[in-house]
Amino acid sequence: MPQYAVLIYTDDSAHALDASEEQLAEPNAHGDELARSGTLRAAFAFTPRELARSVRVGGVTKGPFVDAAQVVAGVYVIEADDEDAALAIAATNPTIRGDGGVEVRLIHSGT
């Protein structure tokens, strides 16, 4: 079955190192629901942008690679029959109810 990466874009990650269970309740509930549905294969929440480091030929800098209003706050991998099914699953992400959104990408290769 095809796998799709769902990249979560938002103002910043809710997963600060000191985030409370209350602050993480909504994203964690979404992940739990995907796991129960059997579509979730992997999920990774990133820490806030202030903790990002970017590596370029000139060295390491503080902050995300691209200075944008929104950053990738996390990524998860799902299995779906086709792109339409993957988009329907991604549309359940709570991030899209705010100013954020998700990007769905077919995974070409990997382990």
C-alpha positions as CSV (number, residue, x, y, z in Angstrom):
1,M,0.0,0.0,0.0
2,P,1.4,3.5,-0.8
3,Q,2.8,5.6,2.0
4,Y,2.4,9.3,2.2
5,A,4.3,11.9,4.4
6,V,2.1,14.5,5.9
7,L,4.1,17.6,6.8
8,I,2.5,19.9,9.4
9,Y,3.0,23.7,8.8
10,T,2.1,26.2,11.5
11,D,3.4,29.3,13.2
12,D,5.4,27.2,15.6
13,S,5.4,23.7,17.1
14,A,3.3,23.2,20.2
15,H,5.9,20.6,21.4
16,A,8.1,22.9,23.5
17,L,10.3,21.0,25.9
18,D,8.1,22.2,28.8
19,A,4.8,21.8,27.1
20,S,2.0,20.6,29.3
21,E,-0.3,17.6,28.7
22,E,-3.1,20.2,28.2
23,Q,-1.2,22.0,25.5
24,L,-0.5,18.8,23.7
25,A,-4.0,17.2,24.1
26,E,-5.3,18.1,20.7
27,P,-2.3,17.0,18.6
28,N,-1.8,13.9,20.6
29,A,-5.5,13.0,20.3
30,H,-5.2,13.3,16.5
31,G,-2.2,11.0,16.5
32,D,-4.0,8.5,18.7
33,E,-7.0,8.4,16.4
34,L,-4.7,7.8,13.3
35,A,-3.0,5.0,15.2
36,R,-6.4,3.4,16.1
37,S,-7.5,3.7,12.5
38,G,-4.5,1.6,11.4
39,T,-3.2,4.2,8.9
40,L,-0.4,5.7,11.0
41,R,3.1,4.3,10.4
42,A,5.3,6.9,12.1
43,A,4.9,10.3,13.7
44,F,7.4,12.9,14.7
45,A,6.7,16.2,16.5
46,F,9.5,18.8,16.2
47,T,10.5,21.3,18.9
48,P,9.8,25.0,18.4
49,R,11.8,27.0,15.7
50,E,14.0,28.6,18.2
51,L,15.7,25.3,18.8
52,A,16.3,24.6,15.1
53,R,19.8,24.8,13.7
54,S,20.6,25.1,10.0
55,V,23.7,23.7,8.4
56,R,25.0,25.3,5.2
57,V,28.4,25.4,3.5
58,G,29.2,28.5,5.5
59,G,28.5,26.9,8.8
60,V,25.8,26.4,11.4
61,T,23.2,29.1,12.1
62,K,20.4,29.4,14.7
63,G,16.9,29.0,13.5
64,P,15.0,27.1,10.7
65,F,16.6,26.7,7.3
66,V,14.0,29.0,5.7
67,D,12.9,32.2,7.5
68,A,9.2,32.0,6.9
69,A,6.0,32.9,8.8
70,Q,5.3,29.2,9.2
71,V,7.6,26.2,9.8
72,V,7.4,22.5,9.6
73,A,6.2,21.6,13.1
74,G,6.1,17.8,12.5
75,V,5.7,15.0,10.1
76,Y,3.9,11.7,10.1
77,V,3.7,8.8,7.7
78,I,0.4,7.2,6.7
79,E,-0.7,4.3,4.5
80,A,-3.6,5.0,2.2
81,D,-5.0,3.3,-0.9
82,D,-4.4,6.4,-3.1
83,E,-3.8,10.1,-3.0
84,D,-7.4,10.9,-2.5
85,A,-7.6,8.7,0.6
86,A,-4.3,10.3,1.9
87,L,-5.7,13.8,1.4
88,A,-8.9,12.8,3.2
89,I,-6.9,11.5,6.2
90,A,-4.6,14.6,6.2
91,A,-7.7,16.8,6.2
92,T,-8.5,15.6,9.7
93,N,-5.4,17.3,11.1
94,P,-6.4,19.9,13.6
95,T,-3.7,22.3,12.3
96,I,-5.8,23.1,9.3
97,R,-8.6,24.7,11.4
98,G,-6.2,27.5,12.3
99,D,-3.7,29.5,10.2
100,G,-1.6,26.4,9.5
101,G,-2.0,23.6,7.0
102,V,-0.5,20.3,5.9
103,E,1.3,19.1,2.8
104,V,0.9,15.5,1.5
105,R,3.7,13.9,-0.3
106,L,3.9,10.4,-1.8
107,I,6.9,8.6,-0.4
108,H,9.0,7.4,-3.3
109,S,11.6,5.3,-1.5
110,G,13.1,4.6,1.9
111,T,13.1,2.1,4.8
